[in-house]
Each structure stands twice: as C-alpha cells, then as structure tokens.
Amino acid sequence: MEPAEAATETAAATGAELFNPSTYDGAGLDPESRRIMLATIEFFESRGRAELKRADHEREWYSDFLDFVKRERVFSTLLTPAAEADGDADKRWDTARICAFNEITGFYGLAYWYTWQVSILGLGPIWQSGNEAARRRAAELLDDGAIFAFGLSEREHGADIYSTDMVLTPDGDGGFTANGGKYYIGNGNEAGMVSVFGRRADVEGPDGYVFFAADSKHEAYELVQNVVNAQMYVSEFRLNDYPVSEADVLHTGPAAFEAALNTVNVGKFNLGFASIGICEHAFFEAITHAHNRVLYGRRVTDFPHVRQGFVDAYSRLAAMKLFGERAIDYFRCAGPDDRRYLLYNPITKMKVTTEGERVIDELWDIVAAKGFEKDGYFEMAARDIRGLPKLEGTVHVNMGLVLKFMPGFFFNHAAYDEIPVRRDAADDEFLFNQGSTRGLSKIQFHDWKPVYERFARIPNVARFMEQADGVRVLLETAPPTDEAQRQDLDFLLTLGELFTLVVYGQLICEQAELTGLEDDIVDQVFDTFVRDFSGFATALHGKASATEAQQAWALDHVRKPVVDAERFERVLAQVTALDGAYEMRP
Ligand SMILES: Cc1cc2nc3c(=O)[nH]c(=O)nc-3n(C[C@H](O)[C@H](O)[C@H](O)COP(=O)(O)OP(=O)(O)OC[C@H]3O[C@@H](n4cnc5c(N)ncnc54)[C@H](O)[C@@H]3O)c2cc1C
C-alpha cells in the first residue's frame, strides 16, 4: 500500500481518544499485528488486576508474560526486521505497531514494557551490524522466545559513555579477552544475547571502541545482582576473562560508538508511548473514583479546582498522544535527506514523558489517598511515571540535544514533501542504517508557521502564536550573549523549554488537522500551553545570567489564555463521560 492510501484509510484512528482495552479493536493494523495486540490485552485482562498487583508487590520475575510472548511469537514478529525475516511476511520493524505495543504494555505495567524495551536496545547494535551470523542468531533466538540486553552503562561513568572500563585485550587469534563490569543492564539475568560496549586495551581513542555480543549463560559472565527492587531485572554483571571471538564482534572503532547512539535513537522514542499508556490507565481509575465520590453532598468533580485539574490532565494527555502519533510519521519517513525525526525524537522522550508526570501529579492531587491503595493501578503509575524522564538520557541530556536544532528550526527552512500518515505495513529499514550522528545543527526544517496559521481561528492557538513567534524574535534581538551564557546550561534549558513548546504545538496542529480533531480540544490544549509558556518565560526572567533585554522580553511574553467557559464545560463533559468507561478485570 502506498503511504498516501494508508493515510486516508487510518487517519481517523490516530486522534486524541484514550486507548481503552474494552473497546480497542486494532483498527488500522494488519491482521497479525491486530491479533498480537488483542492477545496481549487478553493476557493481562484474563490474568486480572489482583494477580498484576500481587506479582508487582512480590517483585516476581514475569516468566508467565515471557511464556506468552514466546507462545504468541510477539517479540519475534514485532522486532525482526524484514531483512532477517526469512520470508515471514508478518515480520518487520514497524515503528507504528511497536508504539502500539509500548502503549499497551505501559498501560498494564512498566515492568512488562521494560523487558521489551531493553530487548529492543539489545537488538539495536545487532541489526545494525555487518555480522551476518550474529544477526541470524538473534533472529533464531527471537523465534525461540529469547529476550535481549543492552550493556552500555557502567557504575562509575553514568552518561559519560566515552569512559568505558570494559576492556578487551587481543587474544592473538582475531578475538579478545574481555574484563570489566556493567551496571543497570536490563534483562542481564536471562538475555540470549547481551550487546556489550567496550574498548580495546591496545588502541587509544575512538578507534578502540568495540560492540560485541555476550551470552548471559556463559561461565565467564558473572551475574552480580539486581540493582533495583522490582519485578524487572536491572543487572550488574561482570565479564571475567570472557572470550570474545571474531564471530561475536558487532562493530569496531567509531562505528561502535555510532551504533550505541543510533540504538538509543531507536529506543528512546518508545518511552513517550509507555508514558501515554500509564497515564491512560491511571486516568480511567481517577475519573471513575472522583466522579462517584460525594463529599459535603456533591461530587468531587464539582469542585472548581478538580474540574480544572481533570481538564488540564485530559488536555495534556491528548497533546501527548497527538504529538507522539505525528512523530511516528516523521520517524517512518526518515532518510538521509530528512532527519527531522532527530528533533521530534528527544521531544517525544523528554517532553511527552515529563508531561506524563504532570498528568499523574494532577490526577494524584485529586484522588489523593486512593492513589496509595495496594489494589489499584494508580499506585504503580505514581511510582513508574517518574522513571521515564530520567532513563535513556536525562531531561538535561535530551534538552541539550534539542537545543542544537533551534537555529535550523527557526532560520533554516526547506521545502519537503508532505509527510503522510504512516500506519502502512512497511519495514522501517532506515532506522538500522542511520549513518553518521553528526551535523545535527545543519538539519533543515519545514516552516513551522503555516500550520499554526491554519488554526489561528482557534483563540488559544492565536494567542500561543504570539508567544511562539517571540522565541524567534528573542533569538534575533537578544540571543545568548557571550561565551559564558552560551555555556550556561541552566539558562539554556529554560530557553529550550520555550523552544520545545513551539515544536510540540506544531506537530499537535499537524495531527489535529490530519485527524479532523474538534476545535474544543485543540483550544483547551493550547490554553495549557499559553500558561506553560508564561511560566517558562517567568523562569527565564529570573535566571542569574538573563540580561536586561532578555528579562524585558520574558515579561513581555507572559500571556493569559483566552477564557471560554462554554468550551471548558464541553471538554469537561468529555472527561466525566469516561467515568466507568474502563475497569481492569479483577
Ligand atoms: C531502571 C533502570 C534501567 C536501566 N537500564 C539500562 C540498560 O538496560 N542499559 C544501559 O546501558 N543502561 C541502563 N540504565 C542506565 C541509565 O541509562 C543511566 O541512568 C544513564 O547511563 C545515566 O547515568 P546516571 O543516571 O547515573 O546519571 P549521571 O550520568 O551520573 O548524570 C548526573 C547528572 O548530570 C547530568 N548530565 C550528565 N551528562 C550531561 C550532559 N551531557 N548534558 C547535560 N547534563 C548532563 C544528568 O542530567 C544528571 O542530572 C538504566 C538505569 C535504570 C535506573
């Protein structure tokens, strides 16, 4: 199917409506993908909430889930690229259905999502490798129901992956002997292949990097501990004179480092969708509780602050979904000449997940004590939602990345072909052939304004545009001044928040246009953005290094959203209509 055809067929399926297992039918997916999604829902629902919570509280390794994954060929179908599919027409690397699975697993519990996520990361360096035997072995292991692991982090070095202490000493036969430890490595207890990043003892600098595949069951692989107290296994392991044969080597030199970064590029996109799934489940629980709770003779949802809290949480969640769905299209259309996904990716990772935290915060302030109860999903959501902004690159690291695109976004435009909705059954092969990770600041963008202008009839889009265009004005008239301010990440992170909102709003408008989303929701979403922008502008004003011109600009861009009580009531009515719409089977 041509992408354009897919667009018309599935456009309506990718709007802002919440994923609800009771009504989900997998519309827009091919039959095998639909079967997998529905089977996954049925696995969790038939096992029930009591068992979900018992396993969580007892921090039980989820072998039942992994048995299901093996039986239904879930990971092998969804995570084997077409090039390794050996004629199986259902296997392909399809970001759209991967994101659907992220959302479903996040909806039922982040631990289940995590074993899948770190398998994706572990497979990244393998699928990018020229080592055909290793790729074939990974495909066979997937068929056997194996999970995978990504061994990048080390205890001492955190985000500084240049400083690896996993050292490979040549053995004289084309192979190496590996020694060193890895820390925070998911699935390190069971993985069929662990992709490990290290460096050669005999070669200085980037030429010495090596990515290789280790076997977690090998006697020289020492599983030290689970670093976390949870169902998932986040391992510390050591390699003690581990023999790395030539056949185990996946990448060498600078390519090994690029494989690490490109793998994280593929993987970190998933976190936004897991965050969406968590928020959706928590939302159903929260509204069903609050709308039926009567205090002082009236519903909790009649309190003005509760009404505002629900409408804000709903709008933020709608925005997370709209942005994420549109970012999928850019991911799937990416190629050497269109690398805009490299901006939308860290925003999905950082912005969508931090918005997820805000959604849960808002809901938790409303449901209060209920959010602690051992029998509910909310307790898990409140804990797990915090992890997503911090992992696979912190908010700071991702914002540092986002900032590199700011000049290109505002001042270096190019005409691209229209990006259609991409829910077709294509293999996203470019993701394993992304090439150099350099040249980010040279990437050109399509003009961000026209889509905003097409929505300018909506009062809060128009108001937000005044603020958004202000970021361009700020960069032209009062940009970060001297070298000291250009190095002041504390200042730049706040500038990055203002910039991120402009990009976030742009893709949301694009998705709203593609799906024919009703104006009320768009207006309410931008009502929150106008307030958020004002908050970040105020923060910029207070930054130690903000100049007088920057401070004046900041105060000049504080705005109040356009108030419309009737629109607010209509959105609130959509929220309260979700009362009882979903409850997990007991
Ligand atoms: C549950 C869990 C699962 C994980 N799973 C895996 C896994 O499977 N595989 C794996 O390899 N790793 C995994 N990790 C490791 C994770 O990716 C680390 O959190 C990451 O390596 C960053 O290290 P750190 O958290 O120690 O922070 P540090 O690197 O110690 O950072 C400290 C502070 O400095 C800031 N900072 C660091 N560098 C920069 C920069 N360049 N720009 C701006 N600010 C910066 C950070 O934002 C942070 O606030 C996991 C971690 C956890 C907790």
The ligand as an SDF file (V2000), in Angstrom:
LIG
                    3D

 53 58  0  0  0  0  0  0  0  0999 V2000
   15.8120    1.1570   35.9800 C   0  0  0  0  0  0  0  0  0  0  0  0
   16.9960    1.4470   35.1090 C   0  0  0  0  0  0  0  0  0  0  0  0
   17.1940    0.7270   33.9610 C   0  0  0  0  0  0  0  0  0  0  0  0
   18.2970    0.9780   33.1360 C   0  0  0  0  0  0  0  0  0  0  0  0
   18.5200    0.1590   32.0490 N   0  0  0  0  0  0  0  0  0  0  0  0
   19.6810    0.2940   31.3400 C   0  0  0  0  0  0  0  0  0  0  0  0
   20.0350   -0.6640   30.3340 C   0  0  0  0  0  0  0  0  0  0  0  0
   19.3100   -1.6360   30.0760 O   0  0  0  0  0  0  0  0  0  0  0  0
   21.2030   -0.4950   29.6790 N   0  0  0  0  0  0  0  0  0  0  0  0
   22.0400    0.5410   29.9440 C   0  0  0  0  0  0  0  0  0  0  0  0
   23.0940    0.6300   29.3090 O   0  0  0  0  0  0  0  0  0  0  0  0
   21.7420    1.4700   30.9040 N   0  0  0  0  0  0  0  0  0  0  0  0
   20.5910    1.3520   31.6100 C   0  0  0  0  0  0  0  0  0  0  0  0
   20.3010    2.2520   32.6200 N   0  0  0  0  0  0  0  0  0  0  0  0
   21.2480    3.3530   32.8880 C   0  0  0  0  0  0  0  0  0  0  0  0
   20.7100    4.7160   32.5480 C   0  0  0  0  0  0  0  0  0  0  0  0
   20.6430    4.8910   31.1850 O   0  0  0  0  0  0  0  0  0  0  0  0
   21.5710    5.7480   33.2850 C   0  0  0  0  0  0  0  0  0  0  0  0
   20.6680    6.4080   34.0740 O   0  0  0  0  0  0  0  0  0  0  0  0
   22.3650    6.6570   32.4000 C   0  0  0  0  0  0  0  0  0  0  0  0
   23.5040    5.9740   31.9930 O   0  0  0  0  0  0  0  0  0  0  0  0
   22.7560    7.9800   33.0770 C   0  0  0  0  0  0  0  0  0  0  0  0
   23.5250    7.7420   34.2090 O   0  0  0  0  0  0  0  0  0  0  0  0
   23.0950    8.2870   35.6370 P   0  0  0  0  0  0  0  0  0  0  0  0
   21.6420    8.1070   35.8010 O   0  0  0  0  0  0  0  0  0  0  0  0
   23.9890    7.6480   36.6400 O   0  0  0  0  0  0  0  0  0  0  0  0
   23.3470    9.8540   35.6070 O   0  0  0  0  0  0  0  0  0  0  0  0
   24.7630   10.6680   35.5140 P   0  0  0  0  0  0  0  0  0  0  0  0
   25.3980   10.3570   34.2090 O   0  0  0  0  0  0  0  0  0  0  0  0
   25.5420   10.3760   36.7570 O   0  0  0  0  0  0  0  0  0  0  0  0
   24.2690   12.1360   35.4950 O   0  0  0  0  0  0  0  0  0  0  0  0
   24.2520   13.0130   36.6500 C   0  0  0  0  0  0  0  0  0  0  0  0
   23.5970   14.3340   36.2730 C   0  0  0  0  0  0  0  0  0  0  0  0
   24.3780   15.0040   35.2880 O   0  0  0  0  0  0  0  0  0  0  0  0
   23.5820   15.3850   34.1720 C   0  0  0  0  0  0  0  0  0  0  0  0
   24.3280   15.2220   32.9260 N   0  0  0  0  0  0  0  0  0  0  0  0
   25.1640   14.1980   32.5920 C   0  0  0  0  0  0  0  0  0  0  0  0
   25.6490   14.3840   31.3490 N   0  0  0  0  0  0  0  0  0  0  0  0
   25.1060   15.5280   30.8650 C   0  0  0  0  0  0  0  0  0  0  0  0
   25.2030   16.2330   29.6130 C   0  0  0  0  0  0  0  0  0  0  0  0
   25.9720   15.8030   28.6160 N   0  0  0  0  0  0  0  0  0  0  0  0
   24.4740   17.3650   29.4680 N   0  0  0  0  0  0  0  0  0  0  0  0
   23.6830   17.8040   30.4640 C   0  0  0  0  0  0  0  0  0  0  0  0
   23.5560   17.1810   31.6760 N   0  0  0  0  0  0  0  0  0  0  0  0
   24.2570   16.0580   31.8670 C   0  0  0  0  0  0  0  0  0  0  0  0
   22.4160   14.4210   34.1980 C   0  0  0  0  0  0  0  0  0  0  0  0
   21.2730   15.0040   33.6210 O   0  0  0  0  0  0  0  0  0  0  0  0
   22.2090   14.1530   35.6850 C   0  0  0  0  0  0  0  0  0  0  0  0
   21.3400   15.0980   36.2260 O   0  0  0  0  0  0  0  0  0  0  0  0
   19.2100    2.0110   33.4670 C   0  0  0  0  0  0  0  0  0  0  0  0
   19.0020    2.7410   34.6410 C   0  0  0  0  0  0  0  0  0  0  0  0
   17.9340    2.4530   35.4690 C   0  0  0  0  0  0  0  0  0  0  0  0
   17.7920    3.2140   36.7490 C   0  0  0  0  0  0  0  0  0  0  0  0
  1  2  1  0
  2  3  1  0
  2 52  2  0
  3  4  2  0
  4  5  1  0
  4 50  1  0
  5  6  2  0
  6  7  1  0
  6 13  1  0
  7  8  2  0
  7  9  1  0
  9 10  1  0
 10 11  2  0
 10 12  1  0
 12 13  2  0
 13 14  1  0
 14 15  1  0
 14 50  1  0
 15 16  1  0
 16 17  1  0
 16 18  1  0
 18 19  1  0
 18 20  1  0
 20 21  1  0
 20 22  1  0
 22 23  1  0
 23 24  1  0
 24 25  2  0
 24 26  1  0
 24 27  1  0
 27 28  1  0
 28 29  2  0
 28 30  1  0
 28 31  1  0
 31 32  1  0
 32 33  1  0
 33 34  1  0
 33 48  1  0
 34 35  1  0
 35 36  1  0
 35 46  1  0
 36 37  1  0
 36 45  1  0
 37 38  2  0
 38 39  1  0
 39 40  1  0
 39 45  2  0
 40 41  1  0
 40 42  2  0
 42 43  1  0
 43 44  2  0
 44 45  1  0
 46 47  1  0
 46 48  1  0
 48 49  1  0
 50 51  2  0
 51 52  1  0
 52 53  1  0
M  END
$$$$
